[in-house]
């Protein structure tokens, strides 16, 4: 049983930075694809970033490229999302996801992930 717990959300002003963490337990996650999705009120859940395994080239949504960085620490079974130059439109609940058998072309598809955290709120004020 994989359990994912996000932390690090909060309120930040536009232009500021925030880092999210997702701690995994129950399995060694080094061979799992790990991803971040987000969902704003009234909108569908959208892909933010993913890393298929350590050393793989990360994937990013166009809306966050150059501003967000996903990284992972396999020793700590943790994945991070470092967010810079935040904008009000980045406001959402951010979810961590993991899957042990996803293919690269499906990294951005939420329905391909078996394991999800409960989310952490990120609010960017203008």
DONURO-56705 format. One record per atom (N, C-alpha, C): residue in one letter; x, y, z. Coordinates in steps of 0.001 Angstrom, whole numbers, plus 500000, padded with zeros to 6 digits. Each point is the difference from the previous one (the first is absolute). Layout:
// residues N
AXYZ...
//
This chain:
// residues 126
X500843498807500000X499157501193500000X500881501247500000X499877500789498970X500766501236499904X499188501139500592X500604500733500897X499361501173500585X500847501222499666X499358501021499459X500680501242499623X499455501141500854X500902500781500564X499586501120500842X500716501261499541X499203500962499539X500573501268499547X500123500985501161X500957500908499875X500161501080500970X500671501177499316X499946501149500671X500698501172499499X499125501054499358X498715499716499865X499126500997499413X499838501203500906X499394501048499449X499783501193500793X499617501181499141X500069501176500601X499666501253499327X501289500738499675X500107500453498755X501197500719499557X499577501105499042X500770501063499973X499701501087499078X500480499665498604X499373500598499017X500415499814498617X501479500363499861X500708499172499250X501432500189499838X500832499252501015X499358499465501000X500702499288501053X500259498543499662X500546499297500987X500380498603499804X499409499141501113X499841498738499682X499485499032500962X500506498625499579X500271499161500978X500416498638499681X499062499008500664X499545499040499227X499130498943500495X500793498709500134X499598499190500959X500601498682500175X498912498944499967X500368498828499537X499106498856500010X500779498807500535X499660499604501204X500669498867500632X499198498738499742X500689498979499522X499351498724499683X500373498952501037X499068499133500282X500271498880500897X499295498769499465X500467498866500443X499385498750499580X500769499258498923X500731500726499191X500798499383498948X501246500850499784X501033499382499451X501148500766499543X499643500592498645X500087501325499906X499429500681498853X500998500251498877X501214499496500116X501036500355499020X499614499627498573X499196498960499852X499614499598498642X498581500436499644X499403500834500853X498671500514499725X500095501349499293X499117500222499076X499835501344499465X499283500835501069X500497501209500207X499417500906500983X499590501282499287X498866500532500366X499490501168499282X499269500953500935X499835501204499508X499176501007500656X498900500421499034X498808500049500528X498842500532499291X499412501110500871X499119500796499408X499331501026500788X498565500167499521X499176500497500910X498601500213499667X499519501295500638X499607500930499151X499442501265500467X498486499854500111X499361500838500808X498549499902500158X499278500104498662X499103499064499756X499212500023498782X500717499517498763X501230499527500176X500784499535498839X500379498539500161X500355499393498880X500466498614500033X501408499923500583X500330498834500494X501361499782500486X500946500048498800X501105500726500152X500929500142498880X501408499587500393X500718499523499021X501373499563500179X500904501193500253X500969499824500900X500982501036500275X501404499529499621X500427498891500578X501359499506499747X500090498538500396X500958499293499403X500197498585500324X501435499592499762X500418499009500757X501295499382499785X499802498493500027X500436499333498946X499697498572499893X500874499186500939X501244500378500139X500899499345500931X501196500918500169X500850499683500973X501161500844500242X500877500086498767X500340501194499625X500870500213498858X499260500178498692X498713499691499979X499226500186498774X499709501483499799X499839500384498758X499656501387499700X498583500281500484X499820500998500853X498663500298500494X499092500540498898X498718499873500220X499010500569499093X499267501117500727X499706501062499286X499316501146500584X498857500465499107X498977500525500638X498963500697499251X500585501297499462X499527500413498847X500510501232499395X499825501192500931X498923499989500774X499682501144500857X500992500183501145X500806498976500303X500924500109501131X501466499853499589X500249499722498735X501378499832499540X500815501240500284X501185499786500529X500882501111500311X499746500617501360X498878499634500635X499671500545501324X499995498918501080X499558498804499639X499893498898500962X501072498953499703X500464499349501053X500968498916499864X499569498827500870X499933498826499396X499696498788500760X501311499273500280X500116499488501201X501190499229500345X499591498895500959X500881499034500179X499675498892500890X501231499581500776X499773499539501203X501049499470500858X499577498581500345X500576499042499295X499577498607500198X500363499491501393X501060500523500570X500387499574501341X498933500377501022X499313501099499739X498941500456500895X498610499630499492X499952499327498850X498698499641499417X499110501219499841X500598501082499527X499303501277499944X500199500661498644X498955500622499507X500075500806498785X499641501430500365X500639500925499321X499815501424500310X499509500757498769X499352501109500251X499652500927498935X500412501391500461X501020500535499355X500485501326500331X499356500979499023X499289500973500551X499213500911499176X500519501426500170X500407500598498889X500490501380500002X499101500870499137X500140501294500157X499240500965499193X498519499643499974X499457499747501156X498608499551500074X499034501078499548X498927499541499388X498970500882499464X498667499668500668X499079500939500038X498679499693500574X499340498790499350X500246499796498719X499392498853499313X500616498666500408X501048500026500802X500565498764500549X499232499546501245X499068500812500455X499206499640501177X499180498751499736X500167499008500864X499325498714499820X500350499096501170X499308498878500054X500428498912500868X500979499163499179X501172499764500553X501038499242499322X500027498575500542X499960499046499072X499963498584500358X501255499292499515X500473499099500821X501101499121499634X499399498687499505X500619499418498973X499527498731499460X501186499100499718X499737498700500015X501068499040499737X499437498785499273X500839499397499198X499606498774499318X501236499184499675X499870498696500122X501135499122499798X500152499479498588X499032500275499122X500087499376498675X499581500935498880X500022501283500250X499555500954498982X501037500125498893X499536500223498794X500925500201498888X500236501499499806X501125500305499382X500419501400499895X498933500868499339X499366499473498967X499013500798499261X498743500277500817X499847499349501137X498806500184500829X500261500782501275X501196500542500139X500361500673501248X499054501140500358X499414500652499009X499146501159500259X498522499639500177X499695498715499979X498602499573500074X499665499548501413X499137500756500642X499670499712501396X499418498611500189X499224499534499038X499332498708500168X500959498820499897X501267500254499710X500991498926499920X500700499747501335X499727500831500988X500679499874501291X499114499251500992X500587499044500690X499249499185500958X499961500599501401X500990500818500342X500137500449501380X499988501525500057X499233500524500938X499825501441500131X500078500429501458X500550501187500201X499932500621501307X498705500779500136X499806500612501169X498764500750500254X500087501448499551X501184500451499684X500148501345499477X500411501032501035X500593501073499502X500379501129500843X499651501276499253X499419500961500717X499517501225499373X501139500983499780X500058500542498793X500923501086499674X499162501190499555X500176501121500662X499262501208499653X500996501114499701X499877500575498815X500882501086499586X499180501279499908X500351500969500811X499259501259500011X500627500996499035X499163500823499417X500485500979499006X500408501298500678
//
